[in-house]
Amino acid sequence: MQINQTRSTANSQAKVDLHIHSDQSDGLLSYKEIIDYSIKIELKAISITDHDNISRLGDAEKYASDKGLEFIPGIEISAQSRNSDVHLLGYFIDYNAKYLIDYVDYFKQERIKRAKKTVKLLNNLGCNLSFRTVQDIAQKGSIGRPHIADAMVKHGCVDNYHEAFNKYIGDGRPCAVPKYKITPHEAISLINRAGGICVLAHPGEDINDAGTFNLIKLGLDGIETLHPRHNQKQVNRFREIIHKNGLVETGGSDYHGKHNNDILIGRMNVPYSFVEKMKERLSNLNNSS
C-alpha cells in the first residue's frame, strides 16, 4: 500500500504542459519536435491544442505512445460571446468523430476565405503580397493572421511581425477581416459530443467574471489558471471560481515558438494532478450520460 501511495504522489508531482501549438496551426515546431523536446525536459504528459486543427493528432498520439509520453488529444476553438472572443480548449477529444472532422474542414475553408480577403485589402494599400506566399508559410496548417504577418515581413511590406498587426491586420486595423465564429454553446457542445471536456483558455485576457459564469451555465468543465500572461491575483480568482463551481483546473505554456518571446514548453510548472482531476471529471461525465 505504501508503494502505491508513493507512486501516486510521484505522478501528481510530475509536470505537464496542456496548451501547445504546432506547425499545424500557428506554431513553429512539428508534433515530433514537440514530443521529443517534452521528453527531453521530462514532462509526463502534454496536449497539442492547435487552432481548429486535428489533422495530425492520431500521428502525434502514436508517436508519443511509442516514446513513452502520455498524450492528450486537444484542440483550441475560437467562439464569439457578444463582442468578445472566447477561446475554448477541448481535451480527450475523439479526433475521428465525423462531426468534429466536418467542423474543422468547414472552418479551414473559412480561414482560407478570410486570408484571401485580407491579402486583397493589403494589395489595395500597396503591399505586393500574394496569397500563394501565405499558403507556403502556412504549409498544411490552418491559415491564420500570423502567417499573413510573416508573409508581409518576407515581402518587405513591414519591418516586423508586430508592425503587421499594429498597422494593418490587427483588430480594428484597415485590413482586419472578421473571422467565422461559432457561439460558446456550439463550441462546448461540439467538444462534448466528441467525447471531450471543455476548458476556458487564458480568461485573464479575454473575459470577465460574468462571461465566465455564463460559460459555466452552458456546461464549461474547467478553467486554464496557469498561463504565461496570468498574474497571481488572477490565478487566485480563477481558482476561487473553480472551487465554488466544481470545475477542473488546467495550465500550459500556450507555446507557439515564433513571436512574443514565447514561454518555452513546460515552463509553467503544471502538475500532473491536474490531468488526474481531468480524467476523473471525464469519467464522471461518461458514467452519468
Phi and psi in degrees as a GROMACS rama.xvg file:
@    title "Ramachandran Plot"
@    xaxis  label "Phi"
@    yaxis  label "Psi"
@TYPE xy
-63.6806  -37.9481  GLN-2
-63.576  -43.9433  ILE-3
-62.8624  -40.507  ASN-4
-63.5719  -40.3333  GLN-5
-63.5956  -42.5513  THR-6
-64.8173  -41.1736  ARG-7
-62.974  -41.8677  SER-8
-64.1998  -42.186  THR-9
-62.1587  -41.6858  ALA-10
-62.3016  -45.9373  ASN-11
-63.3156  -30.0909  SER-12
-87.3836  -10.475  GLN-13
-66.6458  160.268  ALA-14
-106.079  150.976  LYS-15
-138.415  169.46  VAL-16
-139.044  115.386  ASP-17
-107.079  17.9873  LEU-18
-150.688  90.8093  HIS-19
-134.375  137.108  ILE-20
-109.771  138.463  HIS-21
-108.305  -175.245  SER-22
-72.9103  2.31188  ASP-23
-82.924  -9.78615  GLN-24
-129.151  -107.088  SER-25
-117.778  29.0591  ASP-26
-96.5765  170.325  GLY-27
-92.4137  -40.6121  LEU-28
-92.5554  152.278  LEU-29
-77.0141  166.721  SER-30
-62.8564  -34.1962  TYR-31
-65.606  -42.0492  LYS-32
-65.1275  -38.7431  GLU-33
-64.4562  -47.051  ILE-34
-65.2648  -44.6062  ILE-35
-61.0975  -41.9425  ASP-36
-67.9015  -39.5199  TYR-37
-62.3099  -38.112  SER-38
-67.8999  -40.5435  ILE-39
-58.8681  -39.3211  LYS-40
-93.6571  10.0121  ILE-41
66.0578  39.1564  GLU-42
-74.1347  148.288  LEU-43
-89.1932  -31.1318  LYS-44
-153.06  152.261  ALA-45
-141.466  163.468  ILE-46
-134.381  128.351  SER-47
-92.5323  121.496  ILE-48
-124.06  68.7848  THR-49
-70.0472  154.848  ASP-50
-70.213  111.867  HIS-51
52.161  36.8226  ASP-52
-145.101  128.459  ASN-53
-128.046  13.7444  ILE-54
-62.5414  -28.7916  SER-55
-115.065  13.2427  ARG-56
-63.6574  -38.3309  LEU-57
-62.2684  -45.9773  GLY-58
-63.4787  -41.3026  ASP-59
-65.5145  -41.3094  ALA-60
-63.483  -42.1592  GLU-61
-65.9906  -44.2403  LYS-62
-62.8355  -43.2602  TYR-63
-64.5298  -41.7312  ALA-64
-61.7223  -43.0103  SER-65
-63.3244  -28.7019  ASP-66
-91.694  -6.61735  LYS-67
85.5453  20.0649  GLY-68
-107.475  131.279  LEU-69
-71.7638  130.511  GLU-70
-122.481  128.607  PHE-71
-110.095  110.444  ILE-72
-60.0348  131.228  PRO-73
-141.238  173.928  GLY-74
-157.723  152.588  ILE-75
-118.238  124.555  GLU-76
-115.346  133.394  ILE-77
-91.5615  129.074  SER-78
-125.355  163.926  ALA-79
-114.968  119.051  GLN-80
-116.348  105.79  SER-81
56.8063  -116.245  ARG-82
-106.397  14.5692  ASN-83
-123.397  150.652  SER-84
-80.1573  141.16  ASP-85
-125.849  126.28  VAL-86
-105.402  124.023  HIS-87
-119.082  130.383  LEU-88
-99.1435  132.16  LEU-89
-108.429  130.591  GLY-90
-121.832  148.506  TYR-91
62.5278  31.509  PHE-92
-74.9669  151.008  ILE-93
-86.9874  101.041  ASP-94
-73.708  -1.52449  TYR-95
-99.3629  0.49968  ASN-96
-66.1315  127.372  ALA-97
-60.4634  -42.3336  LYS-98
-67.6917  -28.9722  TYR-99
-73.158  -41.5931  LEU-100
-62.7069  -42.2777  ILE-101
-62.1645  -41.7484  ASP-102
-62.1343  -48.8796  TYR-103
-61.2973  -42.2759  VAL-104
-63.2824  -42.6461  ASP-105
-64.7698  -44.6554  TYR-106
-64.8699  -33.7952  PHE-107
-61.0971  -42.996  LYS-108
-66.6126  -36.7539  GLN-109
-66.4704  -36.1524  GLU-110
-64.7735  -39.0307  ARG-111
-64.3523  -44.5878  ILE-112
-59.5614  -43.6321  LYS-113
-63.6357  -43.6258  ARG-114
-63.1326  -40.7442  ALA-115
-63.5796  -41.3011  LYS-116
-63.4881  -40.4235  LYS-117
-64.0371  -44.2952  THR-118
-61.6491  -40.7329  VAL-119
-62.7103  -41.9359  LYS-120
-63.9646  -39.3579  LEU-121
-65.4898  -40.1612  LEU-122
-60.2771  -40.1942  ASN-123
-63.6084  -25.6655  ASN-124
-93.538  5.69328  LEU-125
98.1115  4.49301  GLY-126
-85.7198  112.106  CYS-127
-80.9479  74.9221  ASN-128
-117.393  137.781  LEU-129
-106.047  148.979  SER-130
-65.3071  -29.5588  PHE-131
-60.6681  -37.3185  ARG-132
-64.1476  -41.5174  THR-133
-61.9009  -43.3569  VAL-134
-61.2423  -42.0378  GLN-135
-62.6832  -37.4646  ASP-136
-72.1167  -41.2535  ILE-137
-73.6063  -24.7017  ALA-138
54.811  -122.476  GLN-139
-97.2995  6.03811  LYS-140
-80.8508  172.465  GLY-141
-70.2156  121.25  SER-142
-69.8125  132.44  ILE-143
-143.705  178.443  GLY-144
-59.4844  -33.857  ARG-145
-58.184  -35.761  PRO-146
-67.7227  -38.489  HIS-147
-65.6417  -41.5374  ILE-148
-60.7182  -43.5923  ALA-149
-62.9358  -39.194  ASP-150
-65.7595  -37.0752  ALA-151
-64.1303  -39.8705  MET-152
-64.7984  -44.6949  VAL-153
-59.9741  -36.7654  LYS-154
-87.1214  -2.3601  HIS-155
79.092  16.1218  GLY-156
-71.6224  -30.291  CYS-157
-139.883  164.668  VAL-158
-82.0393  -29.1407  ASP-159
-154.928  169.843  ASN-160
-57.1487  -44.9642  TYR-161
-66.5566  -34.7832  HIS-162
-64.1713  -35.506  GLU-163
-58.7683  -43.6322  ALA-164
-73.8694  -45.8914  PHE-165
-65.9171  -31.8478  ASN-166
-102.891  -28.7952  LYS-167
-126.38  -53.5694  TYR-168
-111.246  -2.75049  ILE-169
-69.5867  164.62  GLY-170
-55.6124  130.789  ASP-171
84.007  -1.73573  GLY-172
-89.4172  165.418  ARG-173
-61.4822  -24.5482  PRO-174
-111.201  17.6429  CYS-175
-75.5097  130.801  ALA-176
-120.222  123.354  VAL-177
-58.551  142.448  PRO-178
-98.0925  157.798  LYS-179
-62.555  132.934  TYR-180
-128.929  150.37  LYS-181
-113.458  165.2  ILE-182
-78.8607  157.682  THR-183
-56.4472  -38.2304  PRO-184
-61.3466  -41.7201  HIS-185
-65.4388  -40.9958  GLU-186
-66.3045  -44.4535  ALA-187
-62.7096  -43.105  ILE-188
-63.2873  -40.9249  SER-189
-61.339  -46.3083  LEU-190
-65.4013  -43.4817  ILE-191
-64.1649  -41.0067  ASN-192
-63.5132  -29.0518  ARG-193
-85.3293  12.553  ALA-194
81.9785  12.8125  GLY-195
-108.077  176.638  GLY-196
-109.504  150.668  ILE-197
-112.001  129.804  CYS-198
-126.063  135.815  VAL-199
-75.3956  122.029  LEU-200
-85.3052  143.887  ALA-201
25.7203  63.2286  HIS-202
-63.943  -20.7461  PRO-203
-62.6779  -19.0635  GLY-204
-97.6509  -29.1899  GLU-205
-117.768  -21.5538  ASP-206
-147.664  148.724  ILE-207
-95.5689  179.704  ASN-208
-60.7123  -40.9193  ASP-209
-60.5631  -42.2028  ALA-210
-65.1612  -38.4662  GLY-211
-64.4799  -44.4602  THR-212
-63.2648  -34.2441  PHE-213
-65.3715  -39.5215  ASN-214
-65.5428  -36.8672  LEU-215
-61.5011  -40.5697  ILE-216
-63.5465  -30.1106  LYS-217
-80.7927  -8.59756  LEU-218
114.482  17.8746  GLY-219
-58.4302  139.01  LEU-220
-97.0621  -25.4022  ASP-221
-166.252  176.151  GLY-222
-132.957  136.346  ILE-223
-79.1246  107.947  GLU-224
-91.1007  -44.7676  THR-225
-90.5439  106.365  LEU-226
-144.568  146.254  HIS-227
-54.0719  -28.1105  PRO-228
-104.025  15.7727  ARG-229
-98.4217  132.312  HIS-230
-89.5586  171.801  ASN-231
-63.8743  -34.9003  GLN-232
-61.8708  -41.8907  LYS-233
-65.9549  -43.8307  GLN-234
-57.2822  -45.7473  VAL-235
-61.5971  -40.4909  ASN-236
-65.4188  -44.9892  ARG-237
-63.2549  -38.6768  PHE-238
-66.6273  -33.8551  ARG-239
-62.8943  -43.8758  GLU-240
-64.284  -41.8848  ILE-241
-59.434  -49.21  ILE-242
-65.8839  -37.5755  HIS-243
-73.1169  -22.8375  LYS-244
-115.663  7.79109  ASN-245
64.816  38.6883  GLY-246
-98.7712  172.534  LEU-247
-99.4187  158.488  VAL-248
-112.871  135.58  GLU-249
-132.673  176.798  THR-250
-170.705  161.036  GLY-251
-178.231  174.326  GLY-252
-81.8965  -18.1215  SER-253
54.4904  42.471  ASP-254
-70.8398  130.153  TYR-255
-117.513  -43.7863  HIS-256
88.5749  8.87787  GLY-257
-114.451  -46.5438  LYS-258
-137.769  174.131  HIS-259
63.637  21.4174  ASN-260
50.0749  54.7819  ASN-261
-49.7069  137.667  ASP-262
-63.5535  132.474  ILE-263
-70.7112  158.76  LEU-264
-52.9666  132.893  ILE-265
83.7728  -1.62507  GLY-266
-78.4858  -9.16097  ARG-267
-87.7488  -2.57984  MET-268
52.9533  53.4824  ASN-269
-85.1702  124.203  VAL-270
-77.9436  151.282  PRO-271
-64.7041  -20.546  TYR-272
-57.9101  -28.0111  SER-273
-60.9874  -43.4106  PHE-274
-64.6885  -40.489  VAL-275
-60.1683  -42.3903  GLU-276
-66.7594  -36.9993  LYS-277
-63.3621  -42.9817  MET-278
-64.7019  -38.5442  LYS-279
-63.428  -43.2263  GLU-280
-65.3943  -42.3648  ARG-281
-61.0126  -42.2226  LEU-282
-63.056  -42.1608  SER-283
-64.8345  -38.6836  ASN-284
-64.7768  -41.5152  LEU-285
-66.1473  -37.9215  ASN-286
-72.1503  -26.9661  ASN-287
-87.3161  -12.908  SER-288
